[in-house]
Amino acid sequence: MALHESYGELLNRAHALKENNQEAEAFDIIRRIVARVSRLSPQTLTKRIDLRNVLVGGAIDGSEIGRELGQTDAVIELAGALAHAIPESAAVAESIKAQALADAGRLDEAIAALRAASEMEGATAQALVILAGEALWHERAEDALAILERVPEQALPEQDQAARHELAAAWYVHFRALAQLERIEEAEQAWMKAYDLSRPEPTPTAGIVTMFVQHDDLNKALDYADREGRPATRGLLRGVVAALKGKPEWAKDEWQRIVREPFNVEKPDFHDWIECALRLGDKDKADAALDAAAGKYGYTSRMLLLGGVLEALNGDLDQARLSLHTLAVVNYRAKLHRERHIFERDRWLLEQTIPDTQVRSELIELLFNPTPEDALPSADEVEMKPAGEGETLEVAPAIDEAAAAVTPATASPAPEA
């Protein structure tokens, strides 16, 4: 058996152990794999893409397990081994280190690691966006902006779609950071740059609509809702703003226009079609659409919310509590509870659809105020299938996205976790 094949088998064994809730044993195997492969020279790993993938995949998988186990120093060792063996992955390694430090409550050290990674030679725009996003998840918007300053602003031709979308992603994180700092005019300008660069698949408008609603500028919120390219999302947002303007009939017209069209689970805005049905009180349509979507994708985060609302409307409060508590756990573990502006749409949904004041207050409290992590269910108690196409909830930046910047496109994929 070739040496790299044995590493692949060991990684598979580690994954099986993790699935069996034997995280400590899995972590030990992965640490040994990373230590062994990282001793190879960078030149060897450049030639041996299979071994390179084993190292990158092992470091990423190991960091996730190690962080769950609270093994901060061991995760930092994994990051160091990755950076040593694949120098161009140093930014990814620093991101791994930063997440481990943040989990341990060493936030200043974590932010310093992110800033250091952003200043490394050869840090790509993609890596900088991910590092800035991680800083933003820790409510360090000023640090996120400082990291983004290293993204080169350049004129790009219309045909260079890949580069334009990469720059659009940078401007969107820029928008979120400025919105968090309540620098509204600058945030709007950053969003417009992201929007212009991302065409013909323009930036989603929910974030900027939410920003203007929060600042009581409903006319501007409506203007930006009109820019939304996805029909169900556009109708949903227009109806939400109309409802907030105190015009319920206008809101209903917007939502009815959407649900008159047949439900199509293949469309990227299928969640918003379901939300329109819920806002109209059409429980049968919402139920049938949720069943169809769950059959194709499993339960995404947003479907947990929509399902919880439907359960509450059907009087099944125990199941509604379970759905929203599960979503709160998922959000907490993804650090999303730190960016509550993301969830204002969810608050509006609960406020505008649950008629019972006591139930509504309980469900909002359950979703928006997660308990400390040690009081939450363990990871194996909360099973979430991967988000399907059309998942609109923003999520924390995953390190494995950054791995694309250091793993050649021609390489075979790293072993799946």
Order of alpha helices (4+ residues) and beta strands (2+ residues): alpha-alpha-alpha-alpha-alpha-alpha-alpha-alpha-alpha-alpha-alpha-alpha-alpha-alpha-alpha-alpha-alpha-alpha-alpha-alpha-alpha-alpha
